[in-house]
Amino acid sequence: MTGERRVVVSRSPAALGRPRSRFDCGDAAPDVSAIVARQLRQALLTVGAVAGLLVGVPVLALWVPAPWAWVALSLAVQGAWVGLAVRQLRRAERLER
């Protein structure tokens, strides 16, 4: 041994004890159930938009002539996916405020 001294631990670590609150809400505690309900409603609207896009793409491909259908599938649909994702993210963040 190199002469190191052992130390006896007499209490449990903080992680095993009573959990500390990470957030100091103060008097203005957010109504979590209301926030979750609003976000769920927003998520369901987004799912409905995605379902409409998934159903609308094959219908669009049937009505549009062959070369332009690939352009619509390649560009317009990808832009719609990105737009829906950005919209969902912004609205979810706004609902949390």
N, CA and C of each residue as an Amber inpcrd file, in Angstrom:
protein
   291
   0.8390000  -1.1810000   0.0000000   0.0000000   0.0000000   0.0000000
   0.8790000   1.2380000   0.0000000   0.3250000   2.2940000  -0.5490000
   1.0980000   3.5210000  -0.6700000   0.8380000   4.4850000   0.4660000
   0.1730000   4.0790000   1.4720000  -0.0970000   4.9500000   2.6050000
  -1.3910000   5.7440000   2.4770000  -2.2670000   5.3630000   1.5290000
  -3.5460000   6.0700000   1.4030000  -4.4430000   5.6980000   2.5670000
  -5.1810000   6.6490000   3.0160000  -6.0540000   6.4430000   4.1620000
  -7.4750000   6.2040000   3.6870000  -8.1300000   5.2250000   4.2370000
  -9.5190000   4.9370000   3.8860000 -10.4360000   5.8290000   4.7030000
 -11.5240000   6.2640000   4.0610000 -12.5010000   7.1240000   4.7200000
 -13.8050000   6.3580000   4.8020000 -14.4340000   6.3700000   5.9570000
 -15.7060000   5.6950000   6.1630000 -16.8360000   6.6770000   5.8390000
 -17.7530000   6.2500000   4.9670000 -18.9010000   7.0840000   4.6070000
 -20.0080000   6.7910000   5.5910000 -20.5180000   7.8350000   6.2340000
 -21.4980000   7.6210000   7.2960000 -22.9290000   7.9070000   6.8680000
 -23.1540000   8.4710000   5.6670000 -24.5220000   8.7260000   5.2240000
 -24.6460000   8.3760000   3.7470000 -25.8860000   8.2020000   3.3050000
 -26.1120000   7.8210000   1.9130000 -25.8970000   9.0280000   1.0010000
 -25.5290000   8.7910000  -0.2410000 -25.3680000   9.8970000  -1.1840000
 -26.7000000  10.6080000  -1.4250000 -26.6270000  11.8270000  -1.9130000
 -27.8350000  12.6300000  -2.1380000 -28.7600000  11.9790000  -3.1570000
 -28.2090000  11.2620000  -4.1130000 -29.0390000  10.6400000  -5.1470000
 -29.9250000   9.5360000  -4.5790000 -29.5080000   8.9190000  -3.4920000
 -30.2990000   7.8540000  -2.8980000 -31.2560000   8.3750000  -1.8360000
 -31.0380000   9.5660000  -1.3990000 -31.9010000  10.1540000  -0.3830000
 -33.1350000  10.7690000  -1.0010000 -33.6770000  11.7510000  -0.3490000
 -34.8620000  12.4410000  -0.8490000 -34.4950000  13.2620000  -2.0800000
 -35.2560000  13.1230000  -3.1750000 -34.9030000  13.8610000  -4.3910000
 -35.1120000  15.3560000  -4.2120000 -34.1930000  16.1070000  -4.7470000
 -34.3030000  17.5660000  -4.7060000 -35.0740000  18.0470000  -5.9170000
 -35.7960000  19.1180000  -5.7450000 -36.5550000  19.6790000  -6.8590000
 -35.5980000  20.3830000  -7.8090000 -35.7170000  20.1090000  -9.0860000
 -34.8660000  20.7640000 -10.0740000 -35.3550000  22.1670000 -10.3910000
 -36.6330000  22.3580000 -10.3150000 -37.2200000  23.6190000 -10.7300000
 -37.8260000  24.3280000  -9.5310000 -37.6360000  25.6090000  -9.5030000
 -38.2490000  26.4130000  -8.4630000 -39.4620000  27.1010000  -9.0740000
 -40.6310000  26.4940000  -8.8930000 -41.8380000  27.0070000  -9.5270000
 -42.3750000  28.2490000  -8.8250000 -42.1520000  28.3450000  -7.5540000
 -42.6910000  29.4700000  -6.8180000 -44.2020000  29.3880000  -6.7320000
 -44.8540000  30.5380000  -6.8040000 -46.3130000  30.5800000  -6.7090000
 -46.9980000  30.2920000  -8.0420000 -46.3010000  30.5040000  -9.1410000
 -46.9060000  30.3520000 -10.4600000 -46.5710000  28.9860000 -11.0450000
 -47.0440000  27.9280000 -10.4130000 -46.8010000  26.5770000 -10.9140000
 -47.6540000  26.3430000 -12.1560000 -47.0600000  25.7990000 -13.2230000
 -47.8430000  25.5730000 -14.4400000 -48.8330000  24.4310000 -14.2490000
 -49.9530000  24.5470000 -14.9230000 -50.9540000  23.4890000 -14.8910000
 -50.5530000  22.4470000 -15.9280000 -49.8690000  21.4180000 -15.4720000
 -49.2750000  20.4340000 -16.3710000 -50.3390000  19.7020000 -17.1730000
 -51.4410000  19.3530000 -16.5450000 -52.4700000  18.6050000 -17.2820000
 -53.0700000  19.4500000 -18.4100000 -53.2060000  20.7500000 -18.2130000
 -53.7230000  21.6110000 -19.2770000 -52.7210000  21.7230000 -20.4190000
 -51.4340000  21.8240000 -20.0800000 -50.3990000  21.8990000 -21.1130000
 -50.3720000  20.6080000 -21.9230000 -50.4400000  19.4750000 -21.2350000
 -50.4170000  18.1850000 -21.9170000 -51.6470000  18.0330000 -22.8140000
 -52.8040000  18.4700000 -22.3440000 -54.0250000  18.3650000 -23.1470000
 -53.9260000  19.2220000 -24.4070000 -53.4020000  20.4430000 -24.2700000
 -53.2540000  21.3020000 -25.4490000 -52.2390000  20.7300000 -26.4340000
 -51.1330000  20.1890000 -25.9090000 -50.1430000  19.5980000 -26.7990000
 -50.6740000  18.3360000 -27.4730000 -51.4740000  17.5630000 -26.7600000
 -52.0820000  16.3760000 -27.3670000 -53.0350000  16.7720000 -28.4860000
 -53.8300000  17.7970000 -28.2440000 -54.7470000  18.2810000 -29.2770000
 -53.9650000  18.7440000 -30.5040000 -52.8760000  19.4770000 -30.2740000
 -52.0440000  19.9370000 -31.3860000 -51.4030000  18.7650000 -32.1190000
 -50.9550000  17.7680000 -31.3810000 -50.3340000  16.5940000 -32.0000000
 -51.3590000  15.8340000 -32.8490000 -52.5930000  15.7460000 -32.3690000
 -53.6300000  15.0580000 -33.1450000 -53.9560000  15.8160000 -34.4320000
 -53.9280000  17.1470000 -34.3680000 -54.1250000  17.9310000 -35.5920000
 -52.9930000  17.6790000 -36.5860000 -51.7850000  17.5840000 -36.0760000
 -50.6460000  17.3070000 -36.9530000 -50.7400000  15.9040000 -37.5420000
 -51.1610000  14.9370000 -36.7440000 -51.3390000  13.5690000 -37.2510000
 -52.4130000  13.5560000 -38.3370000 -53.4730000  14.3320000 -38.1440000
 -54.5120000  14.4360000 -39.1680000 -53.9650000  15.0420000 -40.4550000
 -53.1130000  16.0540000 -40.3390000 -52.5070000  16.6580000 -41.5290000
 -51.5800000  15.6700000 -42.2350000 -50.8370000  14.8940000 -41.4560000
 -49.9510000  13.8780000 -42.0440000 -50.7810000  12.8060000 -42.7430000
 -51.8730000  12.3810000 -42.1220000 -52.7420000  11.3800000 -42.7470000
 -53.3440000  11.9300000 -44.0430000 -53.7420000  13.1860000 -44.0160000
 -54.2590000  13.8020000 -45.2330000 -53.2180000  13.8740000 -46.3320000
 -51.9900000  14.1400000 -45.9460000 -50.9090000  14.1700000 -46.9290000
 -50.6380000  12.7750000 -47.4870000 -50.6560000  11.7790000 -46.6170000
 -50.4090000  10.4090000 -47.0780000 -51.5140000   9.9010000 -47.9960000
 -52.7460000  10.3310000 -47.7430000 -53.8570000   9.9200000 -48.6070000
 -53.8710000  10.7710000 -49.8760000 -53.5090000  12.0260000 -49.7430000
 -53.5600000  12.9300000 -50.8850000 -52.4900000  12.7050000 -51.9290000
 -51.3450000  12.1840000 -51.5230000 -50.2440000  11.9810000 -52.4750000
 -50.6080000  10.9600000 -53.5550000 -51.1490000   9.7970000 -53.2290000
 -51.5300000   8.8690000 -54.3050000 -52.6410000   9.4220000 -55.2040000
 -53.5670000  10.1640000 -54.6130000 -54.6340000  10.7720000 -55.4210000
 -54.0330000  11.8030000 -56.3650000 -53.0990000  12.5900000 -55.8700000
 -52.4150000  13.5690000 -56.7070000 -51.6370000  12.8770000 -57.8250000
 -51.0090000  11.7610000 -57.5100000 -50.2370000  11.0240000 -58.5190000
 -51.1350000  10.4590000 -59.6190000 -52.3900000  10.1530000 -59.2980000
 -53.3150000   9.6500000 -60.3130000 -53.7930000  10.7510000 -61.2510000
 -53.9510000  11.9570000 -60.7300000 -54.5120000  13.0460000 -61.5290000
 -53.4630000  13.7930000 -62.3500000 -52.2380000  13.7870000 -61.9060000
 -51.1820000  14.5560000 -62.5720000 -50.5100000  13.6590000 -63.6120000
 -50.1520000  14.2080000 -64.7740000 -49.4590000  13.3950000 -65.7870000
 -48.1440000  12.8170000 -65.2270000 -47.6960000  11.7400000 -65.8310000
 -46.5810000  10.9410000 -65.3080000 -45.3120000  11.7230000 -64.9680000
 -44.7480000  12.5410000 -65.8510000 -43.4850000  13.1870000 -65.4490000
 -43.6630000  14.1800000 -64.3020000 -44.7830000  14.8830000 -64.2810000
 -44.9900000  15.8830000 -63.2300000 -45.3580000  15.2440000 -61.8970000
 -45.8560000  14.0350000 -61.9270000 -46.1610000  13.3490000 -60.6680000
 -44.8930000  13.1050000 -59.8770000 -43.8130000  12.7660000 -60.5570000
 -42.5460000  12.5420000 -59.8440000 -41.9920000  13.8410000 -59.2760000
 -42.1890000  14.9300000 -59.9910000 -41.7470000  16.2320000 -59.4670000
 -42.5470000  16.5800000 -58.2230000 -43.8460000  16.3590000 -58.2890000
 -44.7000000  16.6450000 -57.1330000 -44.3360000  15.7530000 -55.9490000
 -44.0780000  14.4800000 -56.2240000 -43.7060000  13.5610000 -55.1500000
 -42.3320000  13.8940000 -54.5770000 -41.4330000  14.3640000 -55.4060000
 -40.0700000  14.6300000 -54.9530000 -39.9470000  15.9490000 -54.2090000
 -40.5570000  16.9860000 -54.7150000 -40.3460000  18.3180000 -54.1490000
 -41.4690000  18.7790000 -53.2180000 -42.6760000  18.6980000 -53.7060000
 -43.7920000  19.2470000 -52.9280000 -44.0370000  18.4730000 -51.6410000
 -43.9480000  17.1700000 -51.7070000 -44.2270000  16.3590000 -50.5160000
 -43.1450000  16.5620000 -49.4560000 -41.8950000  16.6290000 -49.8960000
 -40.8120000  16.8460000 -48.9190000 -40.9390000  18.2120000 -48.2600000
 -41.3100000  19.2120000 -49.0400000 -41.5380000  20.5400000 -48.4690000
 -42.6930000  20.5380000 -47.4750000 -43.7290000  19.7700000 -47.7820000
 -44.8630000  19.6640000 -46.8550000 -44.4500000  18.9830000 -45.5550000
 -43.5990000  17.9380000 -45.6280000 -43.1200000  17.2590000 -44.4110000
 -42.3480000  18.2400000 -43.5280000 -41.4530000  18.9810000 -44.1480000
 -40.6470000  19.9440000 -43.3880000 -41.5500000  21.0200000 -42.7950000
 -42.4910000  21.4960000 -43.5780000 -43.4160000  22.5170000 -43.0780000
 -44.2440000  22.0260000 -41.8950000 -44.7400000  20.8040000 -41.9840000
 -45.5070000  20.2440000 -40.8700000 -44.6460000  20.0680000 -39.6180000
 -43.4110000  19.6460000 -39.8080000 -42.5180000  19.4530000 -38.6580000
 -42.2060000  20.7800000 -37.9830000 -41.9120000  21.7970000 -38.7590000
 -41.6100000  23.1150000 -38.1900000 -42.8350000  23.6800000 -37.4940000
 -43.9850000  23.5310000 -38.1060000 -45.2320000  24.0300000 -37.4980000
 -45.5110000  23.3330000 -36.1650000 -45.3520000  22.0130000 -36.1320000
 -45.5850000  21.2600000 -34.9000000 -44.6150000  21.7050000 -33.8060000
 -43.3590000  21.8620000 -34.1480000 -42.3610000  22.2700000 -33.1670000
 -42.6600000  23.6550000 -32.6060000 -42.9660000  24.6050000 -33.4680000
 -43.2520000  25.9770000 -33.0050000 -44.5050000  26.0290000 -32.1370000
 -45.5270000  25.3160000 -32.5280000 -46.7530000  25.3400000 -31.7210000
 -46.5810000  24.6350000 -30.3870000 -45.8420000  23.5460000 -30.3580000
 -45.5950000  22.8560000 -29.0790000 -44.7910000  23.7390000 -28.1510000
 -43.7860000  24.4380000 -28.6800000 -43.0100000  25.3450000 -27.8450000
 -43.8500000  26.5130000 -27.3680000 -44.7290000  27.0260000 -28.2390000
 -45.5920000  28.1320000 -27.8330000 -46.5550000  27.7070000 -26.7320000
 -47.0550000  26.4780000 -26.8030000 -47.9900000  25.9930000 -25.7850000
 -47.3130000  25.8040000 -24.4350000 -46.0110000  25.5950000 -24.4290000
 -45.3040000  25.4190000 -23.1650000 -45.0640000  26.7360000 -22.4440000
 -45.1300000  27.8440000 -23.1580000 -44.8910000  29.1420000 -22.5140000
 -46.0250000  29.5940000 -21.6680000
